[in-house]
Amino acid sequence: MNAECAVHPIDHLAERARAGEARAAAALMKAMRPYSGHIRRLALALRIDPDEAMGLLGLAITLALRNWDPARGHFATWTLWQARGLLSAQRPAPPMESWEALCEHQDPVTGEEDDAEEHSPERELARRILDETPEFLRGWLQIRILRDHSQHQAAETLGLSHRQAMQMDAHLRRYFQRWEKAQVTV
């Protein structure tokens, strides 16, 4: 069996582009176009303009060509991971409001500012949840839910280890499960 046939076409183009073939590099860009839908969807999920994200495809390919190891995976997958890293670095920062400010200025369901209804049921529920949250969970709750941080990011922010972060998430899940049961019985 011919070894050339066993290599994925994109991987073969990447090998040739690495060797300095200009036509192979152009063909590689063309071969990677079908993956643009994945990059666009990823950009939308990260709240980034999809057209700007497509501009990063060339950079992702260049970075992937530099550090791609054929023994560790296909070039297309390697490139998508590079694109994901570039997009994640450009992700806009989450809002830095506290839950107290959010409860006072925005409707918790719609997020719209509403000064007309000072004591709406939604606002009262948000206040009750925040007031009834144990102090040790309040900061974790704000970082994980309001700021939309990953477990790792929240742990770094609070100076916790990975194990402590996992325990905090477990506490938060149990707290909300108990809170939901209490609301059902009332």
Buried (B, 14 or more C-beta within 10 A) or exposed (E): EEEEEEBEEBBBBBBBBBEEBEEBBEBBBEBBEEBBEEBBEBBEEBEBEBEEBBEBBEEBBEBBBEEBEBEEEBBBBBBBBBBBEBBEEBEEEEEEBBBBEBBEEBBBEEEEEEEEEEEBEBBEBBBEBBEEBEEEBBBBBBBBEBBEBEBEBBBEBBEBEEEEBEEBBEBBEEBBEEBEEEEEEE
